[in-house]
Amino acid sequence: MVLGTASQVPTRHRNHNGYLLRWDGEGILFDPGEGTQRQMLRAGVAAHDLNRVCVTHFHGDHSLGLAGVIQRINLDRVPHEITAHYPRSGQRFFDRLRYATAYRETVGITEAPVAADGPLARTGGYTLEARKLSHPVESYGYRIVEPDGRRMLPERLAAHGIKGPDVGRLQREGSLDGVSLEDVSEVRRGQRFAFVMDTRLCDGVYALADGCDMLVIESTFLDEDEELAVEHGHLTAGQAARVARDAGVRHLVLTHFSQRYTDPDEFERQARAAGYEGELTVAHDLLRVPVPKRR
């Protein structure tokens, strides 16, 4: 769910950043900028839907909404743990936002700041990873990787005479009467999602995007303003699309647009001109974008 798509300056049609990923029953909120709490209301997203909050960096358009979101979590007395990830170097900003005004603290938010590349959390359904990006302030992108599974092959099961409850037994135990799980199944690759905000091109961008089913990535500028993008630590539509093309991304979502541009279709045109041939979405506020189904 796209809650906001503006860059530094919100517009009449674009709120500051905010993105909610629903992943196997969990809700992960990325970069809640100013106005996120109201956008959540408009999108039908409740504080109870949140399990993690991931902040890439502490520029206002990516973090000013933390104060309202955290207070709403406490007002609604969310009954489960909520974990917050953000650059450790910005701890003072997180503290100020968490306690920006007086409120009754009823929910314990677990602070899990990011200080280096690598895994941040492992659950039964995914691993959350971070990679450092290139921006005037320290910034990290996030990546979610689902573990690979196995897909049972009916024709191979039939050839070995395995059916009914024995299929489940084989899956649990790994072998049955001399038949291994590998004999009657194939790898089902886990899904991968990446979230890349304010950055120049760097190794971290490519590492995050590699093999993703969906990549949500900033494209603040159009290609004719590439010098400005490099100067301010941002990407153009063409740069983002070439990353997606080279990384084998299945669905590219462009967002975080400068207010200087009035024609969103131009971002799509430039992304296609850069050679990206997969599914492409130019995001707008309150848009729902499904993660592609497993292959």
KOLROKE-631908 format. One record per residue (C-alpha): residue number from 1; x, y, z. Coordinates in nm, 2 decimals. Layout:
BEGIN
seq=NUM X=X Y=Y Z=Z
...
This chain:
BEGIN
seq=1 X=0.00 Y=0.00 Z=0.00
seq=2 X=0.14 Y=0.34 Z=-0.11
seq=3 X=0.06 Y=0.60 Z=0.15
seq=4 X=0.27 Y=0.89 Z=0.00
seq=5 X=0.49 Y=0.95 Z=-0.30
seq=6 X=0.63 Y=1.31 Z=-0.27
seq=7 X=0.99 Y=1.39 Z=-0.21
seq=8 X=1.10 Y=1.68 Z=-0.01
seq=9 X=0.79 Y=1.89 Z=-0.07
seq=10 X=0.44 Y=1.75 Z=-0.06
seq=11 X=0.19 Y=1.86 Z=-0.32
seq=12 X=-0.18 Y=1.88 Z=-0.35
seq=13 X=-0.18 Y=1.52 Z=-0.49
seq=14 X=0.12 Y=1.37 Z=-0.32
seq=15 X=0.17 Y=1.32 Z=0.05
seq=16 X=0.51 Y=1.28 Z=0.21
seq=17 X=0.65 Y=0.92 Z=0.19
seq=18 X=0.48 Y=0.62 Z=0.35
seq=19 X=0.46 Y=0.26 Z=0.24
seq=20 X=0.30 Y=-0.04 Z=0.41
seq=21 X=0.41 Y=-0.39 Z=0.30
seq=22 X=0.18 Y=-0.68 Z=0.41
seq=23 X=0.38 Y=-1.00 Z=0.43
seq=24 X=0.24 Y=-1.33 Z=0.56
seq=25 X=0.02 Y=-1.16 Z=0.81
seq=26 X=0.27 Y=-0.90 Z=0.92
seq=27 X=0.26 Y=-0.53 Z=0.84
seq=28 X=0.59 Y=-0.35 Z=0.78
seq=29 X=0.57 Y=0.03 Z=0.76
seq=30 X=0.85 Y=0.20 Z=0.56
seq=31 X=0.95 Y=0.57 Z=0.59
seq=32 X=0.65 Y=0.73 Z=0.76
seq=33 X=0.67 Y=1.09 Z=0.65
seq=34 X=0.46 Y=1.38 Z=0.77
seq=35 X=0.09 Y=1.30 Z=0.74
seq=36 X=0.13 Y=0.92 Z=0.74
seq=37 X=-0.13 Y=0.87 Z=1.02
seq=38 X=-0.40 Y=1.04 Z=0.82
seq=39 X=-0.30 Y=0.85 Z=0.50
seq=40 X=-0.33 Y=0.52 Z=0.70
seq=41 X=-0.68 Y=0.62 Z=0.79
seq=42 X=-0.77 Y=0.70 Z=0.43
seq=43 X=-0.62 Y=0.36 Z=0.32
seq=44 X=-0.80 Y=0.16 Z=0.59
seq=45 X=-0.48 Y=0.07 Z=0.77
seq=46 X=-0.49 Y=0.05 Z=1.15
seq=47 X=-0.21 Y=0.08 Z=1.41
seq=48 X=-0.29 Y=-0.29 Z=1.49
seq=49 X=-0.18 Y=-0.38 Z=1.14
seq=50 X=0.18 Y=-0.28 Z=1.21
seq=51 X=0.46 Y=-0.51 Z=1.33
seq=52 X=0.77 Y=-0.33 Z=1.22
seq=53 X=0.86 Y=0.03 Z=1.12
seq=54 X=1.17 Y=0.07 Z=0.90
seq=55 X=1.32 Y=0.41 Z=0.85
seq=56 X=1.58 Y=0.45 Z=0.58
seq=57 X=1.72 Y=0.79 Z=0.71
seq=58 X=1.63 Y=1.09 Z=0.91
seq=59 X=1.53 Y=1.35 Z=0.65
seq=60 X=1.18 Y=1.49 Z=0.74
seq=61 X=1.00 Y=1.35 Z=0.44
seq=62 X=1.09 Y=1.00 Z=0.55
seq=63 X=1.05 Y=1.03 Z=0.93
seq=64 X=0.84 Y=1.32 Z=1.05
seq=65 X=0.54 Y=1.09 Z=1.07
seq=66 X=0.70 Y=0.87 Z=1.33
seq=67 X=0.57 Y=1.09 Z=1.61
seq=68 X=0.21 Y=1.06 Z=1.51
seq=69 X=0.23 Y=0.69 Z=1.42
seq=70 X=0.40 Y=0.60 Z=1.75
seq=71 X=0.15 Y=0.79 Z=1.95
seq=72 X=-0.13 Y=0.62 Z=1.76
seq=73 X=0.02 Y=0.28 Z=1.84
seq=74 X=0.00 Y=0.37 Z=2.21
seq=75 X=-0.34 Y=0.53 Z=2.19
seq=76 X=-0.48 Y=0.21 Z=2.03
seq=77 X=-0.29 Y=-0.01 Z=2.28
seq=78 X=-0.16 Y=-0.24 Z=2.01
seq=79 X=-0.13 Y=-0.58 Z=2.19
seq=80 X=0.17 Y=-0.72 Z=2.01
seq=81 X=0.54 Y=-0.62 Z=1.99
seq=82 X=0.64 Y=-0.36 Z=1.73
seq=83 X=1.00 Y=-0.33 Z=1.63
seq=84 X=1.16 Y=-0.01 Z=1.49
seq=85 X=1.46 Y=-0.02 Z=1.26
seq=86 X=1.66 Y=0.30 Z=1.17
seq=87 X=2.02 Y=0.42 Z=1.13
seq=88 X=2.19 Y=0.40 Z=1.47
seq=89 X=2.36 Y=0.73 Z=1.38
seq=90 X=2.02 Y=0.90 Z=1.40
seq=91 X=1.93 Y=0.77 Z=1.74
seq=92 X=1.89 Y=1.13 Z=1.87
seq=93 X=1.63 Y=1.20 Z=1.60
seq=94 X=1.44 Y=0.88 Z=1.67
seq=95 X=1.43 Y=0.97 Z=2.04
seq=96 X=1.31 Y=1.32 Z=1.97
seq=97 X=1.03 Y=1.19 Z=1.74
seq=98 X=0.93 Y=0.91 Z=1.98
seq=99 X=0.89 Y=1.16 Z=2.26
seq=100 X=0.80 Y=1.47 Z=2.06
seq=101 X=0.50 Y=1.56 Z=2.29
seq=102 X=0.34 Y=1.43 Z=2.60
seq=103 X=0.13 Y=1.11 Z=2.58
seq=104 X=0.06 Y=0.80 Z=2.78
seq=105 X=0.30 Y=0.52 Z=2.68
seq=106 X=0.12 Y=0.19 Z=2.68
seq=107 X=0.31 Y=-0.01 Z=2.42
seq=108 X=0.67 Y=-0.12 Z=2.44
seq=109 X=0.83 Y=-0.05 Z=2.11
seq=110 X=1.15 Y=-0.25 Z=2.05
seq=111 X=1.43 Y=-0.03 Z=1.92
seq=112 X=1.66 Y=-0.22 Z=1.68
seq=113 X=1.88 Y=0.03 Z=1.51
seq=114 X=2.10 Y=-0.05 Z=1.20
seq=115 X=2.47 Y=0.00 Z=1.21
seq=116 X=2.60 Y=-0.22 Z=0.93
seq=117 X=2.51 Y=-0.42 Z=0.63
seq=118 X=2.35 Y=-0.76 Z=0.70
seq=119 X=2.05 Y=-0.94 Z=0.85
seq=120 X=1.84 Y=-0.75 Z=1.11
seq=121 X=1.58 Y=-1.01 Z=1.19
seq=122 X=1.48 Y=-1.36 Z=1.11
seq=123 X=1.13 Y=-1.50 Z=1.14
seq=124 X=0.96 Y=-1.81 Z=1.02
seq=125 X=0.85 Y=-1.63 Z=0.71
seq=126 X=1.14 Y=-1.40 Z=0.61
seq=127 X=1.48 Y=-1.25 Z=0.68
seq=128 X=1.50 Y=-0.87 Z=0.69
seq=129 X=1.83 Y=-0.73 Z=0.57
seq=130 X=1.98 Y=-0.39 Z=0.54
seq=131 X=2.24 Y=-0.24 Z=0.30
seq=132 X=2.40 Y=0.11 Z=0.33
seq=133 X=2.32 Y=0.36 Z=0.06
seq=134 X=2.48 Y=0.68 Z=-0.07
seq=135 X=2.31 Y=1.00 Z=0.06
seq=136 X=2.42 Y=1.32 Z=0.24
seq=137 X=2.30 Y=1.16 Z=0.56
seq=138 X=2.35 Y=0.80 Z=0.66
seq=139 X=2.08 Y=0.59 Z=0.48
seq=140 X=2.00 Y=0.22 Z=0.46
seq=141 X=1.78 Y=0.03 Z=0.22
seq=142 X=1.59 Y=-0.28 Z=0.33
seq=143 X=1.54 Y=-0.62 Z=0.17
seq=144 X=1.30 Y=-0.91 Z=0.27
seq=145 X=1.39 Y=-1.26 Z=0.16
seq=146 X=1.15 Y=-1.55 Z=0.20
seq=147 X=1.32 Y=-1.89 Z=0.26
seq=148 X=1.31 Y=-2.13 Z=-0.04
seq=149 X=1.06 Y=-2.41 Z=-0.02
seq=150 X=0.98 Y=-2.73 Z=-0.21
seq=151 X=0.71 Y=-2.78 Z=-0.47
seq=152 X=0.58 Y=-3.13 Z=-0.49
seq=153 X=0.56 Y=-3.28 Z=-0.84
seq=154 X=0.24 Y=-3.50 Z=-0.88
seq=155 X=0.38 Y=-3.71 Z=-1.17
seq=156 X=0.69 Y=-3.80 Z=-0.97
seq=157 X=0.49 Y=-3.89 Z=-0.66
seq=158 X=0.27 Y=-4.11 Z=-0.87
seq=159 X=0.57 Y=-4.28 Z=-1.03
seq=160 X=0.69 Y=-4.38 Z=-0.68
seq=161 X=0.35 Y=-4.48 Z=-0.56
seq=162 X=0.33 Y=-4.21 Z=-0.30
seq=163 X=-0.01 Y=-4.06 Z=-0.22
seq=164 X=-0.24 Y=-3.96 Z=0.06
seq=165 X=-0.09 Y=-3.92 Z=0.41
seq=166 X=0.24 Y=-4.05 Z=0.29
seq=167 X=0.30 Y=-3.72 Z=0.10
seq=168 X=0.29 Y=-3.52 Z=0.42
seq=169 X=0.51 Y=-3.77 Z=0.60
seq=170 X=0.77 Y=-3.74 Z=0.32
seq=171 X=0.76 Y=-3.37 Z=0.35
seq=172 X=0.81 Y=-3.38 Z=0.73
seq=173 X=1.07 Y=-3.65 Z=0.74
seq=174 X=1.26 Y=-3.59 Z=0.41
seq=175 X=1.25 Y=-3.95 Z=0.29
seq=176 X=1.02 Y=-4.25 Z=0.28
seq=177 X=1.09 Y=-4.61 Z=0.18
seq=178 X=1.41 Y=-4.51 Z=0.00
seq=179 X=1.25 Y=-4.21 Z=-0.18
seq=180 X=1.39 Y=-3.87 Z=-0.09
seq=181 X=1.21 Y=-3.54 Z=-0.10
seq=182 X=1.44 Y=-3.42 Z=-0.37
seq=183 X=1.33 Y=-3.71 Z=-0.59
seq=184 X=0.97 Y=-3.60 Z=-0.60
seq=185 X=0.99 Y=-3.22 Z=-0.57
seq=186 X=1.17 Y=-2.91 Z=-0.70
seq=187 X=1.29 Y=-2.59 Z=-0.53
seq=188 X=1.03 Y=-2.32 Z=-0.50
seq=189 X=1.22 Y=-2.00 Z=-0.48
seq=190 X=1.12 Y=-1.77 Z=-0.20
seq=191 X=0.99 Y=-1.42 Z=-0.28
seq=192 X=1.21 Y=-1.12 Z=-0.25
seq=193 X=1.12 Y=-0.75 Z=-0.19
seq=194 X=1.35 Y=-0.45 Z=-0.16
seq=195 X=1.29 Y=-0.09 Z=-0.05
seq=196 X=1.54 Y=0.17 Z=-0.18
seq=197 X=1.50 Y=0.53 Z=-0.10
seq=198 X=1.73 Y=0.84 Z=-0.12
seq=199 X=2.06 Y=0.73 Z=-0.27
seq=200 X=2.30 Y=0.77 Z=-0.56
seq=201 X=2.39 Y=0.46 Z=-0.75
seq=202 X=2.61 Y=0.25 Z=-0.53
seq=203 X=2.68 Y=-0.12 Z=-0.45
seq=204 X=2.41 Y=-0.12 Z=-0.19
seq=205 X=2.14 Y=-0.04 Z=-0.45
seq=206 X=2.24 Y=-0.34 Z=-0.66
seq=207 X=2.27 Y=-0.58 Z=-0.37
seq=208 X=1.92 Y=-0.49 Z=-0.25
seq=209 X=1.76 Y=-0.52 Z=-0.59
seq=210 X=1.93 Y=-0.84 Z=-0.69
seq=211 X=1.67 Y=-1.10 Z=-0.81
seq=212 X=1.37 Y=-0.92 Z=-0.64
seq=213 X=1.01 Y=-0.99 Z=-0.72
seq=214 X=0.93 Y=-0.63 Z=-0.64
seq=215 X=1.16 Y=-0.33 Z=-0.60
seq=216 X=1.02 Y=-0.01 Z=-0.46
seq=217 X=1.27 Y=0.26 Z=-0.55
seq=218 X=1.31 Y=0.63 Z=-0.56
seq=219 X=1.32 Y=0.81 Z=-0.89
seq=220 X=1.33 Y=1.17 Z=-0.77
seq=221 X=1.45 Y=1.31 Z=-1.10
seq=222 X=1.41 Y=1.26 Z=-1.47
seq=223 X=1.72 Y=1.18 Z=-1.67
seq=224 X=1.78 Y=1.53 Z=-1.80
seq=225 X=1.84 Y=1.63 Z=-1.44
seq=226 X=2.10 Y=1.36 Z=-1.37
seq=227 X=2.36 Y=1.61 Z=-1.25
seq=228 X=2.11 Y=1.73 Z=-0.98
seq=229 X=2.04 Y=1.38 Z=-0.88
seq=230 X=2.40 Y=1.30 Z=-0.82
seq=231 X=2.46 Y=1.63 Z=-0.64
seq=232 X=2.17 Y=1.57 Z=-0.40
seq=233 X=2.21 Y=1.20 Z=-0.36
seq=234 X=1.92 Y=1.07 Z=-0.56
seq=235 X=1.83 Y=0.86 Z=-0.87
seq=236 X=1.67 Y=0.93 Z=-1.20
seq=237 X=1.39 Y=0.72 Z=-1.36
seq=238 X=1.64 Y=0.58 Z=-1.61
seq=239 X=1.90 Y=0.49 Z=-1.34
seq=240 X=1.63 Y=0.32 Z=-1.13
seq=241 X=1.51 Y=0.12 Z=-1.43
seq=242 X=1.86 Y=0.01 Z=-1.54
seq=243 X=1.92 Y=-0.12 Z=-1.19
seq=244 X=1.59 Y=-0.32 Z=-1.21
seq=245 X=1.68 Y=-0.44 Z=-1.56
seq=246 X=2.03 Y=-0.56 Z=-1.46
seq=247 X=1.91 Y=-0.71 Z=-1.13
seq=248 X=1.63 Y=-0.92 Z=-1.29
seq=249 X=1.35 Y=-0.74 Z=-1.10
seq=250 X=1.00 Y=-0.87 Z=-1.19
seq=251 X=0.80 Y=-0.56 Z=-1.08
seq=252 X=0.95 Y=-0.21 Z=-1.06
seq=253 X=0.77 Y=0.05 Z=-0.85
seq=254 X=0.89 Y=0.41 Z=-0.90
seq=255 X=0.82 Y=0.67 Z=-0.64
seq=256 X=0.95 Y=0.98 Z=-0.44
seq=257 X=0.89 Y=1.23 Z=-0.72
seq=258 X=1.02 Y=1.59 Z=-0.72
seq=259 X=0.75 Y=1.85 Z=-0.72
seq=260 X=0.91 Y=2.01 Z=-1.03
seq=261 X=0.76 Y=1.75 Z=-1.26
seq=262 X=0.39 Y=1.76 Z=-1.36
seq=263 X=0.37 Y=1.46 Z=-1.60
seq=264 X=0.41 Y=1.13 Z=-1.42
seq=265 X=0.39 Y=0.94 Z=-1.75
seq=266 X=0.73 Y=1.07 Z=-1.84
seq=267 X=0.88 Y=0.86 Z=-1.56
seq=268 X=0.74 Y=0.55 Z=-1.72
seq=269 X=0.86 Y=0.65 Z=-2.07
seq=270 X=1.21 Y=0.71 Z=-1.95
seq=271 X=1.21 Y=0.38 Z=-1.75
seq=272 X=1.10 Y=0.19 Z=-2.06
seq=273 X=1.36 Y=0.37 Z=-2.27
seq=274 X=1.62 Y=0.25 Z=-2.03
seq=275 X=1.54 Y=-0.11 Z=-2.13
seq=276 X=1.33 Y=-0.23 Z=-1.84
seq=277 X=1.08 Y=-0.48 Z=-1.97
seq=278 X=0.91 Y=-0.62 Z=-1.66
seq=279 X=0.60 Y=-0.50 Z=-1.48
seq=280 X=0.62 Y=-0.13 Z=-1.41
seq=281 X=0.42 Y=0.10 Z=-1.18
seq=282 X=0.46 Y=0.47 Z=-1.14
seq=283 X=0.32 Y=0.51 Z=-0.79
seq=284 X=0.05 Y=0.75 Z=-0.67
seq=285 X=-0.09 Y=0.80 Z=-0.32
seq=286 X=-0.33 Y=0.52 Z=-0.19
seq=287 X=-0.23 Y=0.28 Z=-0.46
seq=288 X=-0.23 Y=-0.09 Z=-0.38
seq=289 X=0.04 Y=-0.29 Z=-0.56
seq=290 X=0.04 Y=-0.67 Z=-0.52
seq=291 X=0.37 Y=-0.85 Z=-0.49
seq=292 X=0.40 Y=-1.08 Z=-0.79
seq=293 X=0.29 Y=-1.44 Z=-0.74
seq=294 X=0.55 Y=-1.70 Z=-0.70
seq=295 X=0.68 Y=-1.83 Z=-1.03
